[in-house]
Amino acid sequence: MRIVVTNCNTTQEMTAEIVRGARAAAGPGTTVTGLTPAWGPESAEGWLDSYLSAAAVLDTLRTYDGPPYDAVVMAGFGEHGREGVRELVDVPVVDITEAAAHLACLLGRRYGVVTTLERSCGQIEDSLELAGVGRNCAVVVGTGLGVLDLGDPDRTEAAFLTAAERAREAGAEVLVLGCAGMTGLQRAVEEKLGVPVVDGVAAAVKLAEALVGMGLRTSRAGSFAGPLPKRRTWGPPTA
């Protein structure tokens, strides 16, 4: 089984970190390939970045010419584009936001998301609502760290633990890592917090494996009636 993991930004180092986390979660016989958009934001932090990122990820998958793949994992927490990708490709598409929230709902009645900047919280809340898992979310809390600040593990862990306490005070029984750049952090903080911590990258990989193993694909009965015809071209007409 081959899973393609799409980074939502152009930072190759982050793609490599996400792929490491995805491979650690993958079962025997699963190959993980990371894709980094050739254009778009260096780090997706806000509405404008998110819409640009969605277009870049869709373009990356639309023009992909590598080995065939069995599923797509979208590694942008709260970012736009998942519905478009489901229309575009003919394999299961699992977004880390949805995946983490669904697993969190199996572990406790209410979950909390700990993410990067406070400005990302509203966008994540909207993404959870659109996915149908918003009602169980107690709170989305920012750490105050930008996406590119997550390369400092000690600083990231300290900021996460501080924000996590706010989430627990708001009623969260399970915590979710609210950024793909946090993948792997759950191992360092779960015992200190005393509650389950869900990594969206790992959750998405395991759910993608399950969907492929069960022979399930995105329904083409209505909303995602694609995929788009291969002959369709994007962009302004050429002379």
ZILIN-V323247 format. One line per field, one symbol per residue. ss: DSSP state (h for helix, s for strand, l for the rest). phi: phi as a letter, one per 40 degrees, with the letter a starting at -180 (. if undefined). burial: b if it has 24 or more other C-alpha atoms within 12 Angstrom, else e. A space follows every 50 residues. Layout:
ss: ???
phi: ???
burial: ???
//
This chain:
ss: lssssssllllhhhhhhhhhhhhhhlllllssssslllllllllllhhhh hhhhhhhhhhhhllllllllsssssllllllhhhhhhhlllsssshhhhh hhhhhhhlllsssssllhhhhhhhhhhhhhhllhhhssssssllllhhhh hlhhhhhhhhhhhhhhhhhllllssssllhhhlllhhhhhhhhlllsslh hhhhhhhhhhhhhllllllllllllllllllllllllll
phi: .bbcbcccbcccccdccccdcccccccdgcbbbcbbdcahccacahccdc cccdccccccccbcbccdbbabbccbcgcchcccccccbbbdbbccccdc ccccccbacbbbbbbccdccccccdccccccgbcccccabbccgccdccc cccccccccccccccccccchcbbbbccacccdgcdccbdcccgbcbbcc ccccccccccccccgcbdcbcadbccccdcccbbhcccc
burial: bbbbbbbbbbbbebbbbbbbbbbebbeeebbbbbbbbbbbbbbbbbeebb bbbbbbbbbbbbeeeeeebbbbbbbbbbbbbbbbbbbbbbbbbbbbbbbb bbbbbeebebbbbbbbbbbbbbbbbbbbeebebbebbbbbbbbbbbbbeb eeeeebbebbbebbbbbbeeebbbbbbbbbbbbbbbeebeeebebbbbbb bbbbbbbbbbbbeeeebbeeeeeeeebeeeeeeeeeeee
//
